[in-house]
């Protein structure tokens, strides 16, 4: 399980894993958005999934496999979260705010949406592949703490894990709109859309050309830049005084965040999530590095960077093509 979350398989003979395993094959000539099979489907029936249930009706306690994944990662006190009436309201609003394409594929492929009590840092979202194959079925398990966090708090805490303290007094913070739940749900449900449509699995050149060589290997020149050596890519933490250098590297890249460099599926999920959030608010996404006196020494708005902007437009066209194909 990664710092943010990831995929886990729950099939006999396979250990729970963290990220969707992508093929390294060349992009194929088949239609980009392979149609999702219509239900009722044997996989839905086998796993007790009701494709006619609303997304709210699919909120359920986390599965024993999901709890086991968190326990194995070190969160030994992991347990099902009991939702309050206020939290139910937040969840209903967040589900309603999802793009239509996401709601469509969650309706066909999501078995359960669950919330789990685990400490900060134990993983914020887990997308479990309950059944793989031509008609995958998923569970989404989210850390319940995000229900009470602003998105600025959530992203700042996550980003701080990239750095080590070095006595410089430097700090890094992120300003972002709204609450954490909407963003996390967008990010994790994008993994479901991605897997159901096999988008990053095909490594389509419109998404990966010049950026990804395979699931985790960056293409040049990004592989030689400072952004390639961050903790989300399982590299050592960076002394926090070097934060301006790291973010200057990010500024000239096609990545919307450092977390997007973790793997191709995370890159796609970040792009889609941030594009959806940008459409709903004028509030900027801003990374700020301050000195020990609190004076800003570096600012970055990743969504305003030219290479990111062109990819957001490409993702919009890609998802519109998928949506049109589904509706046609």
C-alpha positions as CSV (number, residue, x, y, z in Angstrom):
1,X,0.0,0.0,0.0
2,X,1.5,3.3,-1.0
3,X,1.5,6.6,1.0
4,X,-1.8,7.6,-0.6
5,X,-3.4,4.3,-1.4
6,X,-3.5,1.9,-4.3
7,X,-4.8,-1.4,-5.7
8,X,-4.9,-4.6,-3.8
9,X,-5.9,-8.0,-5.2
10,X,-7.9,-10.5,-3.2
11,X,-7.8,-13.7,-5.2
12,X,-6.8,-17.1,-3.9
13,X,-3.1,-17.7,-4.1
14,X,-2.2,-14.0,-4.5
15,X,-1.0,-11.8,-1.7
16,X,-2.6,-8.4,-1.4
17,X,-0.6,-5.9,-3.5
18,X,-0.6,-2.1,-3.6
19,X,-0.8,-0.9,-7.2
20,X,-2.4,-2.1,-10.4
21,X,0.1,-4.1,-12.4
22,X,0.3,-2.7,-15.9
23,X,1.6,-4.5,-18.9
24,X,4.6,-3.1,-20.7
25,X,3.2,-4.0,-24.1
26,X,3.0,-1.4,-26.9
27,X,-0.3,0.5,-27.3
28,X,-2.7,-1.5,-29.4
29,X,-4.9,-0.4,-32.2
30,X,-8.2,-1.4,-30.5
31,X,-10.6,1.4,-29.4
32,X,-9.1,3.4,-26.5
33,X,-12.2,3.1,-24.3
34,X,-13.0,-0.6,-24.4
35,X,-16.7,-0.8,-23.4
36,X,-17.6,-2.1,-20.0
37,X,-19.9,-5.1,-20.2
38,X,-23.5,-4.4,-19.2
39,X,-25.0,-6.2,-16.2
40,X,-26.3,-8.3,-14.8
41,X,-23.0,-10.0,-14.8
42,X,-21.9,-13.3,-13.2
43,X,-19.0,-11.5,-11.4
44,X,-21.5,-9.1,-9.8
45,X,-23.7,-11.9,-8.7
46,X,-20.8,-14.0,-7.4
47,X,-19.6,-11.3,-5.1
48,X,-23.0,-10.2,-3.8
49,X,-23.1,-6.9,-5.7
50,X,-26.4,-5.3,-6.7
51,X,-25.8,-3.1,-9.8
52,X,-29.1,-1.4,-9.2
53,X,-28.2,-0.2,-5.7
54,X,-27.4,3.5,-5.4
55,X,-23.8,4.4,-4.5
56,X,-25.0,5.5,-1.0
57,X,-26.5,2.0,-0.5
58,X,-23.1,0.5,-1.2
59,X,-21.5,2.2,1.8
60,X,-20.6,-0.8,4.1
61,X,-18.1,-1.9,6.7
62,X,-14.6,-2.6,5.3
63,X,-14.0,-6.2,4.3
64,X,-11.8,-8.5,6.4
65,X,-9.3,-8.4,3.5
66,X,-9.1,-4.6,3.6
67,X,-8.7,-4.5,7.4
68,X,-6.0,-7.2,7.1
69,X,-4.1,-5.1,4.5
70,X,-4.0,-2.1,6.9
71,X,-2.9,-4.4,9.8
72,X,-0.2,-5.9,7.7
73,X,1.1,-2.4,6.9
74,X,1.5,-1.7,10.6
75,X,-1.9,-0.2,11.5
76,X,-2.6,-3.0,14.0
77,X,-5.6,-1.1,15.5
78,X,-7.5,-0.8,12.2
79,X,-11.2,-1.1,12.6
80,X,-14.5,-0.2,10.9
81,X,-15.5,3.4,11.3
82,X,-19.0,4.2,12.6
83,X,-20.4,7.0,10.5
84,X,-22.2,10.0,12.1
85,X,-25.2,11.6,10.5
86,X,-23.0,14.6,9.6
87,X,-20.5,12.3,7.9
88,X,-23.3,10.6,6.0
89,X,-24.2,14.0,4.6
90,X,-20.7,14.7,3.5
91,X,-20.5,11.3,1.8
92,X,-23.8,11.9,-0.1
93,X,-22.5,15.3,-1.3
94,X,-19.2,13.9,-2.4
95,X,-20.8,11.1,-4.3
96,X,-23.2,13.5,-6.0
97,X,-20.2,15.7,-7.0
98,X,-18.4,12.9,-8.9
99,X,-18.3,13.3,-12.7
100,X,-21.0,11.3,-14.6
101,X,-18.4,8.9,-16.0
102,X,-17.2,8.0,-12.6
103,X,-20.7,7.5,-11.3
104,X,-21.5,5.3,-14.3
105,X,-18.5,3.0,-13.7
106,X,-18.8,2.9,-10.0
107,X,-22.4,1.8,-10.5
108,X,-21.3,-1.1,-12.6
109,X,-18.0,-2.1,-10.8
110,X,-18.1,-0.9,-7.2
111,X,-19.2,-3.4,-4.6
112,X,-18.6,-1.5,-1.4
113,X,-17.4,1.9,-0.3
114,X,-16.0,1.7,3.3
115,X,-14.4,3.9,5.9
116,X,-11.8,2.6,8.3
117,X,-10.2,4.1,11.5
118,X,-6.5,4.0,11.1
119,X,-3.7,6.5,12.1
120,X,-2.5,9.3,9.8
121,X,0.1,7.9,7.5
122,X,-1.3,4.4,7.4
123,X,-2.8,4.9,3.9
124,X,-5.6,7.2,2.9
125,X,-7.3,5.1,0.2
126,X,-7.3,1.5,-0.9
127,X,-8.8,0.3,-4.1
128,X,-9.2,-3.5,-3.8
129,X,-9.7,-5.6,-6.9
130,X,-12.2,-8.1,-5.6
131,X,-12.5,-9.8,-9.0
132,X,-10.2,-9.3,-11.9
133,X,-10.7,-10.1,-15.6
134,X,-13.1,-8.9,-18.3
135,X,-15.5,-7.5,-15.7
136,X,-13.6,-6.3,-12.6
137,X,-15.3,-5.7,-9.3
138,X,-13.8,-3.3,-6.7
139,X,-14.1,-2.2,-3.1
140,X,-13.0,1.3,-2.1
141,X,-11.8,1.7,1.5
142,X,-11.0,5.3,2.8
143,X,-9.3,6.4,6.0
144,X,-12.2,7.9,8.0
145,X,-10.0,10.8,9.2
146,X,-10.3,12.5,5.9
147,X,-14.0,13.2,6.7
148,X,-12.7,15.9,9.2
149,X,-9.8,17.3,7.2
150,X,-9.6,20.2,4.8
151,X,-7.9,19.4,1.5
152,X,-5.1,21.9,2.4
153,X,-4.5,20.0,5.7
154,X,-4.6,16.6,3.9
155,X,-2.2,17.6,1.1
156,X,0.2,19.4,3.4
157,X,0.6,16.4,5.7
158,X,1.1,14.1,2.8
159,X,3.6,16.3,1.1
160,X,5.7,16.7,4.3
161,X,6.5,13.0,4.1
162,X,8.7,13.8,1.2
163,X,11.1,15.8,3.3
164,X,13.5,15.3,6.2
165,X,14.1,18.1,8.8
166,X,17.6,19.6,8.5
167,X,17.5,22.4,11.0
168,X,16.9,25.1,8.3
169,X,13.5,26.0,9.6
170,X,12.1,25.7,6.0
171,X,8.4,24.6,5.8
172,X,6.2,23.4,2.9
173,X,2.5,23.8,2.8
174,X,-0.2,23.4,0.2
175,X,-3.3,25.5,-0.3
176,X,-6.2,23.8,-2.0
177,X,-10.0,24.1,-2.1
178,X,-12.6,22.4,0.0
179,X,-12.5,19.2,2.0
180,X,-10.3,16.1,1.6
181,X,-13.1,13.7,1.0
182,X,-14.1,15.0,-2.4
183,X,-10.5,14.8,-3.6
184,X,-9.7,11.4,-2.2
185,X,-13.0,9.9,-3.6
186,X,-12.2,11.4,-7.0
187,X,-8.7,10.0,-7.0
188,X,-9.7,6.5,-5.9
189,X,-12.7,6.3,-8.1
190,X,-10.6,7.3,-11.1
191,X,-8.6,4.1,-10.4
192,X,-11.8,2.2,-11.0
193,X,-12.5,4.0,-14.2
194,X,-8.9,3.5,-15.3
195,X,-9.0,-0.2,-14.6
196,X,-12.5,-0.8,-16.1
197,X,-11.5,1.0,-19.3
198,X,-7.9,-0.4,-19.3
199,X,-6.5,3.1,-20.0
200,X,-3.1,3.1,-18.4
201,X,-2.9,-0.7,-18.8
202,X,-2.6,-0.1,-22.5
203,X,0.0,2.7,-22.1
204,X,-1.8,4.6,-24.8
205,X,0.8,7.0,-26.3
206,X,-1.7,10.0,-26.0
207,X,-1.2,9.7,-22.3
208,X,2.2,8.1,-21.8
209,X,4.4,9.2,-24.8
210,X,7.5,10.9,-23.6
211,X,6.5,10.5,-20.0
212,X,6.2,6.8,-19.0
213,X,8.2,3.9,-20.4
214,X,6.1,1.4,-18.4
215,X,4.1,1.4,-15.2
216,X,6.8,3.0,-13.0
217,X,9.8,4.0,-15.3
218,X,9.9,7.6,-16.3
219,X,11.0,8.6,-19.7
220,X,13.8,11.1,-20.3
221,X,14.3,13.9,-19.4
222,X,12.1,13.5,-16.3
223,X,14.0,10.4,-15.2
224,X,17.1,12.5,-14.8
225,X,15.5,15.4,-13.0
226,X,15.2,16.1,-9.2
227,X,11.5,15.2,-9.3
228,X,12.4,11.5,-10.0
229,X,14.1,11.2,-6.7
230,X,11.3,11.7,-4.2
231,X,9.8,9.5,-1.5
232,X,6.7,8.8,-3.5
233,X,9.0,6.9,-5.9
234,X,10.5,5.1,-2.9
235,X,13.6,7.3,-2.9
236,X,15.2,8.7,0.3
237,X,13.6,11.8,1.8
238,X,14.9,15.1,0.6
239,X,16.4,17.7,3.1
240,X,13.6,20.3,3.4
241,X,16.0,23.1,2.6
242,X,16.2,21.7,-0.9
243,X,12.4,22.0,-1.4
244,X,12.7,25.0,-3.8
245,X,15.0,22.9,-6.1
246,X,12.6,20.0,-6.1
247,X,9.6,22.1,-6.9
248,X,11.4,24.0,-9.6
249,X,11.9,20.6,-11.2
250,X,8.2,19.9,-10.8
251,X,7.4,23.3,-12.4
252,X,9.0,22.4,-15.7
253,X,7.4,18.9,-15.9
254,X,4.1,17.5,-17.1
255,X,3.1,16.3,-13.5
256,X,0.5,18.0,-11.5
257,X,2.1,16.8,-8.2
258,X,5.0,14.9,-6.8
259,X,2.7,12.1,-6.0
260,X,1.8,11.8,-9.7
261,X,5.4,10.6,-10.4
262,X,4.8,7.5,-8.3
263,X,3.4,5.4,-11.2
264,X,1.4,5.8,-14.4
265,X,-2.0,5.0,-12.7
266,X,-1.3,7.6,-10.0
267,X,-0.4,10.2,-12.6
268,X,-3.7,9.6,-14.4
269,X,-5.7,9.7,-11.2
270,X,-4.1,12.9,-10.1
271,X,-4.7,14.6,-13.5
272,X,-8.4,13.5,-13.6
273,X,-9.0,14.4,-9.9
274,X,-7.5,17.9,-10.3
275,X,-9.2,18.6,-13.5
276,X,-12.6,17.8,-11.9
277,X,-11.8,20.0,-9.0
278,X,-10.6,22.9,-11.1
279,X,-13.9,22.9,-13.0
280,X,-15.8,23.3,-9.7
281,X,-13.9,26.1,-8.1
282,X,-11.7,29.2,-8.9
283,X,-9.5,28.4,-5.8
284,X,-5.9,27.8,-6.9
285,X,-3.8,24.8,-6.0
286,X,-0.7,26.4,-4.6
287,X,2.5,25.0,-3.1
288,X,4.4,27.4,-0.8
289,X,7.9,27.1,0.6
290,X,8.7,29.4,3.5
291,X,11.9,30.2,5.4
292,X,12.2,30.0,9.2
293,X,10.7,33.4,9.5
294,X,7.6,32.3,7.6
295,X,8.5,34.4,4.6
296,X,7.6,32.7,1.3
297,X,10.7,31.9,-0.7
298,X,9.1,29.8,-3.5
299,X,5.6,29.4,-4.8
300,X,4.2,27.1,-7.4
301,X,0.7,26.6,-9.0
302,X,1.1,23.3,-10.8
303,X,-2.2,23.6,-12.6
304,X,-1.0,26.8,-14.3
305,X,2.2,25.1,-15.8
306,X,2.0,24.8,-19.6
307,X,2.9,21.1,-19.7
308,X,0.3,20.3,-17.1
309,X,-2.3,22.4,-18.9
310,X,-1.9,20.6,-22.1
311,X,-2.3,17.2,-20.3
312,X,-5.4,18.4,-18.6
313,X,-6.9,19.2,-22.0
314,X,-5.8,15.8,-23.3
315,X,-7.4,14.0,-20.3
316,X,-10.6,16.0,-20.9
317,X,-10.7,14.9,-24.5
318,X,-9.9,11.3,-23.6
319,X,-12.7,11.1,-21.0
320,X,-15.1,12.8,-23.4
321,X,-14.3,10.2,-26.0
322,X,-15.0,7.4,-23.4
323,X,-18.2,9.0,-22.3
324,X,-19.4,9.5,-25.9
325,X,-18.6,5.9,-26.7
326,X,-20.5,4.7,-23.7
327,X,-23.5,6.8,-24.4
328,X,-23.5,5.9,-28.1
